[in-house]
Amino acid sequence: MNSPSDWVTLVASIGIVCLAVFQMLLAAGRPYGAAAFGGMNTVLPSRMRVASAISSALFCSALYVVLAEGGLFGAAGKSTFVNVATWIFVAIFGLSGIANIASRSRWERRLMAPLALLLAACCAVLALAK
């Protein structure tokens, strides 16, 4: 942990792991739906559980991309693929933050929106640190 990008990588990684675990718990039927998908269901219905499982897989790929872009895992150096993928996650997390701000769910507005926007910012910093 010597450079600022190492710290940004750490912050982003922790946030992404937390979101991946959260989505896994939703997919497993845990009653945390008030903080996801608009907060309409405490326990998600089957279709939304599948969406949570897919989201969890997406977060796992985001974790790889963030660690690779930060130079801590995977792709040697800063590959073009990893840099483009990082920018894609900037967009995904940014749009997620906007959607969470517009949500009826208090949890999404107060917790998920800031987290998504933080992850978008972290990914942008890593992508620009090339």
Secondary structure, 3 states (H helix, E strand, C coil): CCCHHHHHHHHHHHHHHHHHHHHHHHHCCCCCHHHCHHHCCCCCCHHHHHHHHHHHHHHHHHHHHHHHHCCCCCCCCCCHHHHHHHHHHHHHHHHHHHHHHCCCCHHHHHHHHHHHHHHHHHHHHHHHCC
